[in-house]
Amino acid sequence: MERYRQRVASPNFLLKEFQVSEAAEDSLTIRPARRSILPALALGLACILSFGALLSLRPHVPGDAPIARSLDEVLLWNSLLPRAAVAVIAGAALGLAGALLQRVLRNPIADASTLGIASGAQLALTLALSFSPVVAGVSRELTAFSGGLLAVTIVLALSWRRGLDPVTVAVSGMIVGLITASLSVTLILARGEYALSINIWGAGALNQQDWSVALSLAPRLLVGILLAALLTKPLAVLALDDASARSLGLVLLWVRLAILVLSVWLSASVTAAVGVIGFLGLAAPATARICGARTTGQFMMAAPLTGAAILFIGDCLTQILGAGFSDLAPTGAAIALLGGPLLLVLLPRVHGVSNATQAGSAVARHLRRPATTLCIMAAGVILVLALALTVSPTLDGWSVATGSLLFELLPFRLPRILAAGGAGAMLGAAGFVIQRVTGNPIASPEVLGVSSGGGAGLTLALLLTGMPSGFIMLVSTASGSLLAFLLMMAIAGKSGFSSERLLLAGIAVSAFCMAIVTIMLAQGDMRSYVLLNWMAGSTSGAGSFEAWSSILSLVVLTAPLFFMTRWLTILPLGVGLSRGLGVGVVRPRFILAVFAALMTAVASLLVGPLSLTGLIAPHLARLLGFRTPQHQLVATIMLGAGILVCADWLARIVIYPYQVPVGLFAALIGGPYLLWLLGRKETVA
């Protein structure tokens, strides 16, 4: 025994264990066929060429030659060069933070964006900017750090029971991001005079007027590099399983906590200084591996360098491709466009064991008389509708509208209630169809990027036509939703519609689409306002057109689903069984995808993309005990309608006389439910 202890304590044994741990982690990541310095040389050459092109192609100040030359020098030394320095320093800090997160969590897709750190920091700064701009200016870094740390704590707490499984971590991070996005948009709409500019900052604009930001970030990066160097050996041991790491004398809890705090601090420092730079912490470590980094030391050195190079090249290109002195797009949003494709590249390397993505074995109950329960539910929906129409607060207290007062209020209240109810019913039906087609009980239009795809389609319509008509908005949103769903299905189909691959593919598609939306939001014009209202999902301006559109779309798009119940019954069984029972796979899935995309598009135009009703309603239908597709579909439609009608009513009364957009309010209600669902050991089938 004593000889074994001496062997374990020997440097050679530790070195072998570190090598085994690094080999184990490399099996989860991109691994080139052989090491080569060519990628690193190409990246360095691209930095030199892009900066040279920027210097030669940058616009010059017009006017008198001596004055123009002086102004050009001022712009060079006080804007262009500080901006280049900030890009290098911020990219290195985010690359190091991403490398630390991936090592400590043994997760190749860990990043400040996928873990909710960036969105948590953004929400905290939005809160501070909305209610106390002075405090936000004085302690912006501390505010961002607190928000990011709280967000990642929630994500890791939800994933702890499953051993920080990569799939559960990614889904939890996405849900936390949805909730924080809902809160941020709510604050921006409520306190627009203070917080509307947060969209430009949130897109990661690197424009500089002096060297203050570079001089502020440089010492933080230096401290981060020194601390990461001290943590090199613990990081290598962390790649082992927990039991092996403990046997080597590593105190896992405190080491993980220290590394997480360091990562969050680096990410929050950059976010507070320049805004959100999406997915750079994901791209930098992946590029470092392509450049040949293998050992922990090499990885910790290469990730900051590749992060700096990627952000520097991206910033140069946004300036070169922009018109005049304006950028093509905010650098952070442009870099975020890499997130979706990169997640798709990393998809085959991610292996999870998450039970959150699998159907559970138990159901809350089994209804013996589903028709009776459906009648009771219909009565409940009518009761909620009646309450929303008649009951509301006034300056003198609560009031119940009856008689002539009710008829006077109907033109104002009834259209928005019908629009919200129809949208909720369509989202519930769309979520039911998506869960059946994919065989995944946690799939929904919001989770799988279908709603975000509609936003990308709407963004392109705004970009091409300026202010499109309602019909063009509907067509573009529907096209984007359909394209996103089909792309996600094609990607997941390669892995046999594995639940893990399906969710990660949806997250990747959603990340790419939301990056497109963020670029338009950062423009700060009326098109941004249209997108912001779309994200909020307010029904306050709904009239007879929106009400009739909602009801007619609900009837036209849901009625055919009752003639497709055979498909909805067989498709969740898998490709093999479906074909064995004589049901093709491609055509039914495509037809159902079209219906789901159209329902999502119409509903999201009315109540926004963040309501989570498409996930909640089908789950509640199963929890109530409905088993057959017909009964589940009817129950889901009624639950979706009831949820959003109730949300619309509550959104009008909770902060009376002010209102909260119904889509955001529904997300704030549905988000905690989804977090509770992820925290369970099983998901209801």
C-alpha positions in Angstrom: 0.0 0.0 0.0 2.9 2.4 0.9 4.6 1.6 -2.4 1.3 2.4 -4.2 1.1 5.8 -2.4 4.6 6.6 -3.4 3.9 5.7 -7.0 0.7 7.9 -7.0 2.6 10.8 -5.6 5.5 10.5 -8.1 5.8 13.1 -10.9 5.8 10.4 -13.6 2.5 9.0 -12.4 0.9 12.4 -12.3 2.3 13.2 -15.8 0.8 10.0 -17.2 -2.6 10.8 -15.5 -2.5 14.3 -17.1 -1.8 12.8 -20.5 -4.6 10.3 -20.1 -7.0 13.1 -19.0 -6.1 15.3 -22.0 -6.5 12.4 -24.4 -9.9 11.7 -22.9 -11.0 15.2 -23.4 -9.7 15.4 -26.9 -12.0 12.6 -27.8 -14.9 15.0 -27.3 -13.5 17.7 -29.5 -12.3 18.4 -33.0 -9.1 16.5 -33.6 -7.1 17.0 -36.9 -5.5 14.1 -38.6 -2.0 15.3 -37.7 -0.5 18.4 -36.1 0.5 21.2 -38.3 1.6 24.8 -37.9 -0.1 25.8 -41.1 -3.5 26.8 -39.5 -1.7 29.0 -37.0 0.5 30.6 -39.7 -2.6 31.2 -41.8 -4.4 32.8 -38.9 -1.5 35.1 -38.2 -1.2 36.0 -41.9 -4.9 36.8 -42.0 -4.4 39.2 -39.1 -1.6 41.0 -40.9 -3.4 41.2 -44.2 -6.7 42.4 -42.7 -5.1 45.1 -40.7 -3.1 46.2 -43.7 -6.2 46.3 -45.8 -8.0 48.4 -43.1 -5.1 50.9 -43.1 -5.0 51.3 -46.8 -8.8 51.2 -47.5 -10.1 53.2 -44.5 -11.8 56.5 -45.6 -10.0 59.8 -45.1 -11.4 63.0 -43.8 -12.2 65.3 -46.8 -11.2 69.0 -46.9 -8.0 71.0 -46.8 -5.0 68.7 -47.0 -3.1 69.8 -43.8 -6.3 69.8 -41.7 -7.4 66.5 -43.2 -4.0 65.0 -42.5 -4.1 66.1 -38.9 -7.7 64.7 -38.4 -6.6 61.4 -40.0 -3.8 61.1 -37.5 -6.2 61.9 -34.6 -8.6 59.1 -35.9 -5.7 56.7 -36.3 -4.2 57.2 -32.8 -7.3 57.8 -30.8 -9.9 55.6 -32.6 -8.4 53.0 -35.0 -5.4 51.8 -32.9 -7.3 51.8 -29.6 -10.0 49.8 -31.2 -7.5 47.3 -32.6 -6.0 47.0 -29.1 -9.4 46.4 -27.5 -10.3 43.7 -30.1 -7.0 41.9 -29.3 -7.4 42.2 -25.5 -11.1 41.4 -25.4 -10.7 38.4 -27.8 -7.9 37.0 -25.7 -9.9 37.4 -22.5 -13.0 35.7 -24.0 -10.8 32.9 -25.5 -9.2 32.2 -22.2 -12.6 32.3 -20.4 -14.0 29.8 -22.9 -11.0 27.5 -22.6 -11.3 27.5 -18.8 -15.1 26.8 -18.9 -14.6 23.9 -21.3 -11.9 22.3 -19.2 -13.6 22.7 -15.9 -17.0 21.4 -17.1 -15.5 18.8 -19.5 -17.8 20.2 -22.1 -16.7 21.2 -25.7 -19.6 23.6 -26.2 -19.3 25.5 -22.9 -19.0 29.3 -23.5 -20.3 32.5 -21.9 -23.1 32.4 -24.4 -24.2 28.8 -24.0 -24.0 29.0 -20.2 -26.1 32.2 -19.9 -23.2 34.3 -18.5 -23.4 36.9 -21.2 -27.2 37.2 -21.1 -27.1 37.4 -17.3 -24.5 40.2 -17.4 -26.5 42.0 -20.0 -29.7 41.8 -17.9 -27.9 43.1 -14.8 -26.5 46.0 -16.7 -29.9 46.7 -18.2 -31.5 46.8 -14.8 -28.8 49.1 -13.5 -29.0 51.4 -16.5 -32.8 51.5 -16.3 -33.2 52.4 -12.7 -29.8 53.9 -11.6 -27.6 55.0 -14.5 -25.1 56.5 -12.0 -24.6 53.2 -10.3 -24.2 51.4 -13.6 -21.5 53.8 -14.6 -19.6 53.6 -11.3 -19.7 49.8 -10.8 -20.5 48.4 -14.2 -18.0 45.6 -14.0 -19.3 44.5 -10.6 -22.8 44.6 -11.9 -22.0 42.5 -14.9 -20.1 40.0 -12.8 -23.0 39.6 -10.4 -25.5 39.0 -13.2 -23.2 36.5 -15.0 -22.4 34.6 -11.8 -26.0 34.3 -10.9 -27.0 33.1 -14.3 -24.2 30.4 -14.5 -25.1 29.3 -10.9 -28.7 28.7 -12.0 -27.5 26.8 -15.0 -25.1 24.6 -13.1 -27.6 24.0 -10.3 -30.1 22.7 -12.9 -27.4 20.4 -14.4 -25.8 19.2 -11.2 -28.0 16.1 -10.7 -26.9 14.9 -14.1 -23.3 15.4 -13.6 -23.1 18.6 -15.6 -24.1 16.7 -18.7 -23.3 18.8 -21.8 -26.8 18.6 -23.3 -28.5 19.5 -20.0 -26.1 22.4 -19.5 -26.7 23.7 -23.1 -30.5 23.5 -22.7 -30.5 25.1 -19.3 -28.3 27.9 -20.6 -30.6 28.5 -23.5 -33.7 28.6 -21.2 -31.9 31.0 -18.8 -31.0 33.1 -21.8 -34.7 33.2 -23.0 -35.8 34.3 -19.5 -33.2 37.0 -19.2 -33.9 38.2 -22.8 -37.6 38.5 -21.9 -36.7 40.6 -18.8 -34.3 42.8 -20.8 -36.8 43.5 -23.5 -39.5 44.3 -20.9 -37.1 46.8 -19.2 -36.1 48.4 -22.5 -39.7 48.9 -23.5 -40.7 50.2 -20.0 -37.7 52.5 -19.6 -36.8 53.3 -23.2 -35.6 56.8 -22.4 -32.7 55.2 -20.4 -32.3 51.7 -21.9 -33.0 51.8 -25.7 -29.3 52.3 -26.4 -28.6 49.0 -24.7 -29.4 47.2 -28.0 -26.3 48.8 -29.6 -24.1 48.1 -26.6 -25.6 44.5 -26.4 -24.5 43.8 -30.0 -20.8 44.3 -29.0 -19.7 47.5 -30.7 -15.9 48.1 -30.4 -15.8 51.7 -31.4 -13.3 53.7 -29.3 -12.5 57.3 -28.7 -9.4 56.9 -26.6 -7.2 54.3 -24.9 -9.1 54.1 -21.6 -10.9 50.8 -22.4 -7.8 49.1 -23.6 -5.8 50.3 -20.5 -8.6 49.1 -18.3 -8.9 45.6 -19.8 -5.2 44.9 -20.2 -4.4 44.4 -16.5 -7.4 42.1 -16.1 -6.3 39.9 -19.0 -2.8 39.8 -17.5 -4.2 38.7 -14.1 -6.3 36.1 -15.8 -3.4 34.6 -17.7 -1.3 34.4 -14.5 -4.1 32.7 -12.6 -4.7 30.3 -15.4 -1.0 29.4 -15.5 -1.2 28.6 -11.8 -4.2 26.4 -12.5 -2.6 24.4 -15.3 -2.1 21.2 -13.4 -5.5 21.2 -11.6 -7.1 21.8 -15.0 -5.4 18.7 -16.4 -6.6 16.6 -13.5 -10.1 17.9 -13.9 -10.3 16.2 -17.3 -10.3 12.9 -15.4 -13.5 11.6 -13.8 -14.3 12.9 -10.3 -13.1 9.8 -8.5 -9.7 9.8 -10.1 -9.3 13.5 -9.6 -10.1 13.1 -5.8 -7.6 10.2 -5.6 -4.9 12.6 -6.8 -5.7 14.9 -3.9 -7.7 17.6 -5.8 -10.4 19.4 -3.9 -13.0 19.4 -6.7 -15.5 21.9 -5.3 -13.1 24.7 -4.5 -11.0 24.2 -7.7 -14.1 24.3 -9.9 -15.5 27.3 -8.0 -12.2 29.2 -8.4 -12.0 28.5 -12.2 -15.7 29.3 -12.7 -15.3 32.6 -10.9 -12.2 33.5 -12.9 -14.1 32.7 -16.2 -17.1 34.7 -15.2 -15.0 37.6 -14.2 -13.1 37.7 -17.5 -16.3 37.4 -19.5 -18.1 40.0 -17.4 -15.2 42.5 -17.6 -15.4 42.3 -21.4 -19.2 42.5 -21.5 -19.2 45.6 -19.2 -16.5 47.3 -21.3 -17.7 46.6 -24.9 -20.9 44.7 -24.8 -21.8 41.1 -25.7 -19.4 39.3 -28.0 -21.3 36.1 -28.7 -19.7 32.7 -29.0 -16.1 33.8 -29.2 -15.4 31.7 -26.2 -16.7 28.7 -28.2 -14.8 29.6 -31.4 -11.4 30.3 -29.8 -10.8 26.9 -28.1 -12.0 25.0 -31.2 -9.6 27.0 -33.4 -6.8 26.4 -30.9 -7.3 22.6 -31.3 -7.3 23.0 -35.1 -4.0 24.9 -34.7 -2.5 21.9 -32.9 -2.9 22.6 -29.1 -3.1 19.4 -27.1 -1.7 19.7 -23.6 -3.3 21.8 -21.0 -0.5 24.3 -21.2 -0.6 24.6 -25.0 -4.4 24.9 -24.8 -4.3 27.8 -22.2 -1.7 29.6 -24.4 -3.4 29.0 -27.8 -7.0 29.8 -26.9 -6.3 33.5 -25.9 -4.2 33.9 -29.1 -6.8 32.5 -31.4 -9.6 34.4 -29.6 -7.6 37.6 -30.1 -7.0 36.8 -33.8 -10.7 35.9 -34.5 -12.0 39.1 -33.0 -9.3 41.2 -34.5 -10.0 39.9 -38.0 -13.7 40.1 -37.6 -13.5 43.7 -36.4 -11.3 44.7 -39.4 -13.7 43.1 -41.8 -16.7 44.9 -40.3 -14.9 48.2 -40.8 -13.6 47.4 -44.3 -17.0 46.3 -45.6 -18.9 49.2 -44.0 -19.9 52.3 -45.9 -17.8 55.3 -45.1 -17.0 55.6 -41.5 -19.8 53.3 -40.4 -19.4 49.5 -39.7 -21.1 46.9 -41.7 -22.5 45.5 -38.4 -21.5 45.6 -34.7 -18.5 43.3 -34.3 -20.0 41.3 -31.5 -23.1 40.5 -33.5 -21.0 39.6 -36.6 -18.9 37.2 -34.5 -22.0 35.7 -33.1 -23.0 34.5 -36.6 -20.2 32.0 -36.1 -22.0 30.4 -33.1 -24.6 28.5 -35.0 -22.4 26.9 -37.7 -19.7 26.1 -35.0 -22.2 24.4 -32.8 -23.2 22.3 -35.8 -19.6 21.4 -36.4 -19.1 20.4 -32.8 -22.4 18.5 -32.7 -21.0 15.0 -33.5 -18.4 15.4 -30.7 -20.9 16.1 -27.9 -22.0 13.1 -25.9 -24.5 13.5 -23.1 -26.5 11.3 -20.8 -29.3 13.8 -20.0 -32.5 12.3 -18.9 -34.1 15.7 -19.5 -34.2 14.9 -23.2 -35.7 11.4 -22.8 -39.2 10.4 -22.2 -39.9 9.5 -18.6 -41.3 6.2 -17.6 -44.1 7.5 -15.4 -47.1 9.7 -16.1 -48.9 11.6 -13.5 -52.3 10.0 -14.2 -54.3 8.2 -16.8 -57.8 9.7 -17.6 -60.6 7.2 -17.9 -63.1 9.8 -19.2 -61.1 12.2 -21.3 -64.2 13.7 -23.0 -65.5 14.8 -19.6 -62.2 16.4 -18.7 -62.2 18.2 -22.0 -65.6 19.6 -21.3 -64.5 20.9 -17.9 -61.4 22.4 -19.6 -63.6 24.1 -22.2 -65.7 25.6 -19.4 -62.5 26.8 -17.7 -61.3 28.5 -20.8 -64.7 30.3 -21.2 -64.5 31.4 -17.5 -61.0 32.8 -18.1 -62.3 34.6 -21.2 -65.2 36.1 -19.2 -62.8 37.2 -16.4 -60.5 38.9 -18.9 -63.4 40.7 -20.6 -65.2 41.9 -17.4 -62.8 42.1 -14.4 -60.1 44.8 -14.2 -58.7 47.3 -11.8 -59.6 51.0 -11.9 -58.3 54.1 -10.0 -61.0 53.5 -7.4 -60.5 49.7 -7.0 -61.6 46.6 -8.8 -64.5 46.8 -11.3 -66.7 44.2 -13.0 -68.0 45.5 -16.4 -71.6 44.6 -17.2 -74.4 45.9 -19.3 -73.7 49.0 -21.4 -70.1 49.4 -19.9 -69.2 45.9 -21.1 -70.5 46.7 -24.7 -68.4 49.9 -24.6 -65.3 48.0 -23.6 -65.7 45.1 -26.0 -64.1 46.8 -29.0 -61.0 47.4 -27.0 -60.7 44.1 -25.0 -62.2 41.4 -27.2 -59.8 41.8 -30.2 -56.7 41.5 -28.0 -58.1 38.6 -26.1 -59.1 36.7 -29.3 -55.7 37.4 -30.8 -53.9 36.2 -27.6 -56.1 33.1 -27.3 -55.8 32.2 -31.0 -52.0 32.6 -30.9 -51.7 30.5 -27.7 -53.8 27.8 -29.3 -51.6 27.7 -32.4 -48.4 27.7 -30.4 -49.7 24.8 -28.3 -50.7 22.9 -31.5 -47.3 23.7 -33.1 -45.5 22.4 -30.0 -47.6 19.3 -30.0 -46.8 18.6 -33.6 -43.1 19.2 -33.2 -42.8 16.9 -30.2 -44.7 14.2 -32.1 -42.6 14.6 -35.2 -39.3 14.6 -33.4 -40.3 12.1 -30.6 -38.8 14.6 -28.1 -41.0 15.7 -25.2 -38.9 18.8 -24.5 -39.0 20.1 -28.1 -41.0 23.2 -29.0 -41.0 26.2 -31.4 -39.0 28.2 -28.9 -36.4 25.5 -28.0 -35.8 24.3 -31.5 -35.3 27.7 -33.1 -38.5 27.7 -35.1 -39.6 31.0 -33.6 -36.1 32.5 -34.0 -36.1 31.4 -37.6 -39.3 33.5 -38.1 -37.4 36.4 -36.6 -34.6 36.0 -39.0 -37.1 35.9 -41.9 -38.8 39.1 -40.6 -35.3 40.7 -40.3 -34.5 40.0 -43.9 -37.9 41.4 -45.0 -37.2 44.6 -43.0 -33.7 44.8 -44.6 -34.9 44.4 -48.1 -38.2 46.4 -48.1 -37.8 48.9 -45.3 -41.3 48.7 -43.7 -43.1 45.7 -45.2 -46.8 45.2 -45.2 -48.5 42.8 -42.9 -48.8 40.2 -45.6 -45.1 40.4 -46.4 -44.2 40.1 -42.7 -46.4 37.0 -42.4 -44.8 35.4 -45.5 -41.3 36.2 -44.5 -41.8 35.0 -40.9 -43.4 31.8 -42.1 -40.6 31.2 -44.6 -38.0 31.7 -41.9 -39.7 29.4 -39.5 -40.1 26.7 -42.1 -36.5 26.9 -43.2 -35.2 26.8 -39.6 -37.4 23.7 -38.8 -36.4 21.9 -42.0 -32.7 22.7 -41.4 -32.9 21.5 -37.9 -34.7 18.3 -39.0 -32.1 17.6 -41.7 -29.2 18.0 -39.3 -30.8 15.8 -36.6 -31.9 13.2 -39.1 -28.3 12.3 -39.7 -28.1 10.9 -36.2 -31.4 9.1 -36.3 -33.2 12.0 -34.5 -31.3 11.5 -31.3 -32.9 13.6 -28.6 -29.5 15.1 -27.7 -28.6 15.9 -31.3 -32.1 17.4 -32.0 -31.9 19.8 -29.1 -28.4 20.9 -29.9 -29.2 21.4 -33.5 -32.2 23.5 -32.5 -29.9 25.6 -30.2 -27.4 26.1 -33.0 -30.1 27.2 -35.5 -31.6 29.5 -32.8 -28.2 31.0 -32.1 -27.6 31.8 -35.8 -31.0 33.3 -36.3 -30.9 35.5 -33.2 -27.5 36.8 -34.2 -29.2 38.1 -37.4 -32.0 39.7 -35.3 -29.4 41.3 -33.0 -27.6 42.9 -36.0 -30.8 44.6 -37.0 -31.7 45.6 -33.5 -28.4 47.4 -33.2 -29.2 49.7 -36.1 -31.3 51.8 -33.8 -33.9 52.9 -36.4 -37.6 52.2 -36.9 -36.8 48.7 -38.2 -35.3 48.0 -34.8 -38.4 49.2 -33.1 -40.5 46.9 -35.3 -38.3 43.9 -34.3 -38.3 45.0 -30.6 -42.1 45.0 -30.6 -42.1 41.7 -32.3 -39.9 40.2 -29.6 -42.1 41.7 -26.9 -45.3 40.3 -28.4 -47.7 43.1 -27.3 -51.4 42.7 -28.1 -52.3 46.2 -26.8 -52.7 47.4 -30.4 -54.7 44.4 -31.7 -57.8 45.2 -33.6 -60.4 43.3 -35.6 -57.9 42.4 -38.3 -55.5 40.7 -35.8 -58.4 39.0 -34.0 -59.9 37.6 -37.2 -56.5 36.6 -38.6 -55.8 34.7 -35.4 -59.1 32.9 -35.3 -59.2 32.1 -39.0 -55.6 30.9 -39.0 -56.3 28.7 -36.0 -59.2 27.0 -37.7 -57.5 26.6 -41.1 -54.2 25.3 -39.7 -55.4 23.1 -36.8 -58.4 21.4 -38.4 -56.3 19.3 -40.9 -54.3 18.0 -38.0 -57.2 15.9 -36.8 -57.0 14.0 -40.2 -53.3 13.3 -39.6 -53.6 11.6 -36.3 -52.2 8.3 -37.7 -49.0 10.1 -38.6 -48.9 11.8 -35.2 -49.4 8.3 -33.5 -46.7 6.4 -35.5 -44.0 9.0 -36.1 -42.8 9.1 -32.5 -42.1 5.4 -32.7 -39.0 6.0 -34.9 -38.1 5.6 -38.5 -37.9 1.8 -38.5 -41.2 1.1 -36.9 -42.9 3.8 -38.9 -41.8 2.3 -42.2 -42.7 -1.2 -40.9 -46.2 0.0 -40.3 -46.5 1.4 -43.8 -46.0 5.1 -43.0 -43.4 7.0 -44.9 -41.2 9.4 -43.0 -40.2 12.2 -45.4 -43.5 13.3 -46.7 -45.5 13.2 -43.4 -42.7 15.1 -41.6 -42.5 17.7 -44.3 -46.3 18.3 -44.3 -46.4 18.5 -40.5 -43.4 20.8 -40.5 -45.2 23.2 -42.9 -48.2 23.3 -40.6 -46.1 23.8 -37.5 -44.0 26.6 -39.1 -47.2 28.4 -40.3 -48.8 28.2 -36.9 -45.6 29.4 -35.3 -45.2 32.3 -37.7 -48.8 33.6 -37.3 -48.6 33.2 -33.5 -45.2 34.8 -33.1 -46.3 37.8 -35.1 -49.0 38.4 -32.5 -47.3 37.4 -29.2 -43.6 37.3 -30.0 -41.1 34.4 -30.0 -40.5 34.0 -26.3 -43.8 32.9 -24.7 -42.8 29.2 -24.2 -46.4 28.3 -24.6 -45.5 25.8 -27.3 -43.6 23.8 -24.7 -45.8 24.3 -21.7 -49.2 23.4 -23.2 -48.3 19.9 -24.5 -46.6 19.1 -21.2 -49.6 20.1 -19.2 -51.9 18.0 -21.5 -49.7 14.9 -20.7 -49.6 15.7 -17.0 -53.4 15.8 -17.0 -53.4 12.2 -18.3 -54.5 12.6 -22.0 -53.0 9.7 -24.0 -54.3 9.6 -27.5 -53.2 12.1 -30.1 -56.7 13.4 -30.7 -57.4 14.1 -27.0 -53.9 15.5 -26.5 -54.3 17.9 -29.4 -57.6 19.2 -28.3 -56.4 19.6 -24.7 -53.2 21.3 -25.9 -55.1 23.8 -28.0 -57.4 24.7 -25.1 -54.5 24.9 -22.7 -52.5 27.2 -25.0 -55.5 29.5 -25.5 -56.2 29.6 -21.8 -52.6 30.3 -20.9 -52.2 33.3 -23.2 -55.7 34.7 -22.4 -54.8 34.5 -18.7 -51.4 36.0 -19.4 -52.9 38.8 -21.4 -55.3 39.6 -18.6 -52.6 39.5 -15.9 -50.3 41.6 -18.1 -53.0 44.3 -18.0 -53.6 44.3 -14.3 -50.3 43.4 -12.5 -48.8 46.9 -12.8 -52.0 48.9 -13.6 -52.3 51.4 -15.2 -49.2 50.2 -17.1 -49.1 47.0 -19.2 -46.5 44.3 -19.8 -46.4 42.7 -23.3 -48.3 39.4 -23.2 -45.5 37.4 -24.9 -42.9 38.5 -22.4 -45.3 38.0 -19.5 -46.0 34.5 -20.6 -42.3 33.8 -20.9 -41.8 35.0 -17.3 -44.5 32.6 -16.2 -43.4 29.7 -18.4 -39.7 30.1 -17.8 -39.7 29.0 -14.2 -41.9 26.0 -15.1 -39.4 24.9 -17.7 -36.5 25.3 -15.2 -38.5 23.1 -12.8 -39.0 20.6 -15.6 -35.3 20.5 -16.3 -34.5 20.0 -12.6 -36.6 16.8 -12.4 -35.0 13.4 -12.8 -37.6 12.5 -15.4 -39.6 14.2 -18.1 -43.1 13.2 -18.5 -43.7 11.3 -21.7 
